[in-house]
Amino acid sequence: MKPAHAASRRFLPGSPFNVLPVDTFVEQFAVSDQVTHDKYGLGSVVLVEDDEAVVVEFGLRKVRILTPFAKLTKL
């Protein structure tokens, strides 16, 4: 029996797997921006950490939220 050879893969121009990932837009926040979060609700930005994270005050609770801020929306 002959060993199986790997077939060469064809490049398909319309394939969705050939597309390079697109950089997503990361929203910029500033101190005292009003924001809303899907889990915590309405809050205010207290601290911005070099576009890596923001600290948001939701009433009595302060939460550190990391990028890409998927559930955080600026009002």
N, C-alpha and C positions, 0 to 999 in steps of 0.2 A: 504494500500500500504506500502511495506517495504522500509526503507531508503536505498539509494545506498551506498555501501561500496567502499572505495578506493581500487583499485587493487594494489597488490604489484608489483613493477617494477622489471623486470628481468635484470640481468647484461649480456650484449651482448659483448663478448670479441673483436669483430671486429668493434664495433661502433665508429665512429669518435668523438662522444660526450663524451666518457670515457677517452679520452687522456688529460693529463695535459698540460697546456700551456708551451711552450718551451721559455726560456729566449732568447730574441733577442740580437744579438751582437750590442753593441753601439761603434761606431768608436771613437777613441781617437784623439784629435786635439792638436797641440802645437802652440805657438805664431809664426807667420810668415809662417804658412802653406798656400800653395796656394789651394784654394777650388773653386768649382763651385756650384751654386744654380739654381734650375729650374726656379725661378722667377726673381732673381736679377742678375744672370750671374756670371762672374769671379770676385773673391775677394781674400782677404788675412786676415787671423785670426789675430786679434789685442789683444784679451783678452780671457782667458779660466777661467771659473768660476766653479771650483770644479766638473767637469764632469756633471754639471747641465745645463750649457749654454755656448755658445761662442759668442763673439762679432766679427763680420766680417765687414771689410771695403770694400764696393763695390763702387769704384770711390770716389765720394763725400759723399756718404751715409754710415752710420754705422748702422748695424742691429744686434739685439740680438736674437739669435736662440736657442731655448730650445731643450733638448734631446727628442726624439731619433734621431734627425737630419735626418729626412726622406728624405728631398729634397736637402741635402748638401752632396757633394762628394769631397773627398780629391784627388788632382791631383798628 
